[in-house]
């Protein structure tokens, strides 16, 4: 079983704030590609042809865009209404979830739970809460409801987007305490972002060291391998047996050779491969049909005298490690066989798309 542990769905807010957010998120990438001007700030007309970026992410399209992937984690976005992006949080603006009533960020967990129930063999649903939106008690209560009433698997936090530190003992620790009580895993965005109304310091993965020590029985996952603070993230994984990481977004920034070197670097600093998880950050800058073979065939770039990554370890990174993080059954042998059967088509994709 191959699992993409990091996907976004529906919309992450109401318009016009959501559109503004997506433009800030993607502008640098499309300027680098030559699709947007670099000698001035893009105006409305410059975005013609890129409107799909802020359209709702349909669940059936998400699944179609994941060939060869068995399960996808879908993430709620935590609600907020105090940043320049106005009403931010998961909203079903297209009405595909079946959740009744007004379209509101207060139902973000309900929307994700509805999709997880509609596609039980495909989707793993994660809740999201924000202690600065309506207070800590409300966030803790919403987390308990999301898990015990809605049946969501775990929690995703967005500290830098929501303007609090992950090691804030007043704002964040009560949420971690509730998650530990519920025995659920917690994913945290600890990385940079092109979006400006965020607090860069709160994306620093070193802040999670306090949390890992305070809650040693709580399963924690650093999203995006802490990019660009990758070494700091790997040190967290080396220090704490309860810290996992996913390579979502980070893998879009790397060539296959750089991916190979990252995995060897993990070993060098003592971070075991059994807590590194493949993921995409869909619908990010590179799609799953490219990211999967790019990661799965990383041994192809090893020189003759360099060590390769054992097949079993690669299978665990493609699904088993994340399955263990969320407490789900997983078969190593089945995944190894799946990798072998897909190898030829993956190599064809690498060749056709000229993946570096």
KAHUBEL-V836565 format. One line per field, one symbol per residue. ss: DSSP state (A for helix, B for strand, O for the rest). burial: # if it has 9 or more other ideal C-beta (glycine too) atoms within 8 Angstrom, else .. A space follows every 10 residues. Layout:
# KAHUBEL-V836565
ss->???
burial->???
This chain:
# KAHUBEL-V836565
ss->OOBBBBBBOB BBBOOOAAAA AAAAAAAAAA AAAOOOOOOO OOOAAAAOOO AAAAOOBOAA AAAAOOOOOO BBBBBOOOOB BBBOOBBBBB BOOOOOOOOO OOOOAAAAAA AAAAAAAAOO OOBBBBBBOO OOOOOAAAAA AAAAAAAAOO OOOBBBBOAA AAOOOOOOOO OOAAAAAAAA AAOOBBBBBO OOOOOOOOOA AAAOAAAAAA AAAAOOOOOB BBBAAAOOOA AAAAAAAAAO OOBBBBOOOA AAAOOAAAAA AAAAAAAAOO OOAAABBOOO OBOOOOOAAA AAAAAAOAAA AOOOOOOOOO AAAAAAAAAA AAAAAAOOOO OAAAAAAAAA AAAAAAAAAA AAOOOO
burial->########## ####..#### #######..# #....#.... .#....#..# ...#.##.#. .##.##.##. ########## ..#.###### ###..##.#. ....#.#### ######.##. ..######## ###..#.### .######..# ########## ########.. ########## .#.####### #.###..#.. .####.###. ##..#..### #######.## .######..# .######### ##.#.#..## .######.#. ########## ##.#.##### #########. .#......#. ..######## ######...# .#..##.##. .##..##.## ....#.
